């Protein structure tokens, strides 16, 4: 560590420039990573919700609702249907608004509609089912989940493409600046390096101090950018709690387990930090190797 701090003091401005480039690169990268994680988690949540939900007028008899349910099941296009009565709807409403007594006092089971939550066997059946339901008597509203999923898929695809392009730009810019900075530091130690080479020092021995400094800068930038983002997440936590009210969890499916993105949890934060640190150390190390290899040829 003493050698690293000595090297940083010899070229403080160049070291600060390298650190800031790494910091902003990693901070923006982590922000995009979290944004994509939330978006994919929300997309996965929406896809597990009923694909079509039909709400009935409050005075609709249960007999008519059950008749429509039986007709849908006999069509061969429906996988399953869940009936949500007025009482069930009121219990759901109470659970969602349990922290707001004023809203609970304003609503009773009588004014909430009964509904059917419908899952289609194939996505292509969804438009047909939605149109059929809209034409039925006593139907107050039909929510067609496919519209939301399609919009989310479009948004996710756009954000993913922008993220990839932005990552490429950040990596190239970071490597260029860090390589230039390392070249400058090598020039400052030119006489020392030449003396070491004359004394028989290997290339790996000469590269070692520069690589250690690169690892230190990469891990430091990752740690500080991670702390900044965690602070931002906890600052906006009340807003997220309000905005995502009614959604218990958002998770990303992985080959081995489901990574919970929301609520904010320790495993997700640790994975985020490890990814950021690995990314930062890799960029700094690659830049250093490019600069030292070019000089030692």
Secondary structure, 3 states (H helix, E strand, C coil): CHHHHHHHHHCHHHHHHHHHHHHHHHHHHHHHHHHHHHHHHHHHHHHCCCCEEEEECCCCCHHHHHHHHHHHHHCCCEEEEEEECHHHHHHHHHHHCCCCHHHHHHCCHHHCCCEEEEEECCHHHHHHHHHHHHCCCCEEEEEEHHHHHHHHHHHHHHHHHHHHHHHHHHHHHHHHHHHHHHHHHHHHCHHHHHHHHHCCCCHHHHHHHHHHHHHHHHHHHHHHHHHHHHHHHHHCHHHHHHHCCCCCCEEEECCCCEEEEECCCHHHHHHHHHHHHHHHHHHHHHHHHHHHHHHHC
